[in-house]
Amino acid sequence: MRIISVVPYNPVWPELFEKEKTSLESVFGNTVAWHHIGSTSVAGLAAKPVIDILGEANDLEKIDSYNTLMAGTGYVAMGEYGMAHRRFFYRDVNGERTHHLHIFPRAHDEVHRHLRFRDYLRAHPEDAAAYGQLKLKLAALHAQDPEAYIAGKDPMIRLLERKALQEGNP
């Protein structure tokens, strides 16, 4: 069982994203555009120390043909993994989760949702701080119960997503 651990922001996270982006470009070439998303992409925000990467693919069906190459780089392919029009990969190093990779078709609604959420938190540090405090509290309460941790975050995520949509972030 994986333990939920939320830690203070680490300024190395953007560098880890850039390094991983370069590695992914060597696998996928220019068929996918990469974005750093999730809490590790927001300066100052407490997060699980897992780099979330969003890819926009020219041809989502072709992504499956990269599964063997991705396995060679340590990623496990999970297919749609509960979300239509997505390809999900994860990587663990020494038993610890290090990366989540979500690939959607270019300009998919989920791409816009993730980028708006990220950009809203970057532009509103007070909301990002409140979200970070909630995550720290929930991780302390539900370190061994991922479902409870996720359920506890959901109302705030929905509120912040509504704010991001109202503000019209790209």
TAGIUR-V659750 format. One record per run of one state. SS is the DSSP state (H for helix, E for strand, C for the rest). FROM is the first residue (numbers start at 1). LEN is the number of residues. If there is no record, write none. Layout:
{{SS	FROM	LEN} {SS	FROM	LEN}}
This chain:
{{C	1	6} {E	7	1} {C	8	5} {H	13	16} {C	29	3} {E	32	6} {C	38	1} {H	39	3} {C	42	5} {E	47	1} {C	48	3} {E	51	7} {C	58	2} {H	60	13} {C	73	2} {E	75	3} {C	78	8} {E	86	8} {C	94	2} {E	96	10} {C	106	3} {H	109	15} {C	124	1} {H	125	17} {C	142	4} {H	146	22} {C	168	3}}
